[in-house]
Every structure is written in C-alpha cells, then in structure tokens.
Amino acid sequence: MKSKNEQAGTIAAIDVLLNLSFALEVSQNLPLETVEVEESYFATLKVYSAQNISGVSPDLVEFFRVLDVDQSIEDFLRVYQLYPKLIKFEILEAEPL
C-alpha cells in the first residue's frame, strides 16, 4: 500500500508483479486503520467495470464484453491504466505478507 485517505475511504496501491499504481475503494467490512502504508499485503479485490464502453478502442471492446468469464487481475490492471474511469477496484480483505 502506497498511501491511504481515511476521509475518502481510499487506498493508493502498487501491484508488485506489474509495478503499476491503482486506486482502491475500501469496503465497509475492512477497517482502514488495519491497513498500514508502505506494507505489502495479499488482498481480495472486487472489480467493477462500466457498462458504457463507447470511446474504447475496438481491440479492447471484446475484453469488456467477456468480463463475465475469469480474467486475471493483471488484465484488469493493464486496462485500468488505459481507461481508469471504466474500472473500479474495491478491497475486501487484506492480509500482511
């Protein structure tokens, strides 16, 4: 975890495999004070995607159409870097490494 904003209920995180930053909304079931900045965690995430994909390049449209099948978190993170308004991550659980 890179930083956290307790008032907004958000965390800025970095995926250690891809070295990509992304934002996490914090679930009501996860007390934000239990998450420490500059610590590494195994996390359970819930991924939300926008229904409106107009304006998305044609090569990614198929990705959004098949979101109901298993996708890796790495796929979502890569698309998030291109279209951050179309994907939202919620952290449900966090266990220290």
Secondary structure, 3 states (H helix, E strand, C coil): CCEEECCCCEEEEEECCCCEEEEEEECCCCCHHHCCCCCCEEEEEEEEECCCCCCCCHHHHHHHHCCCCCCCHHHHHHHHHHCCCCEEEEEEEEEEC
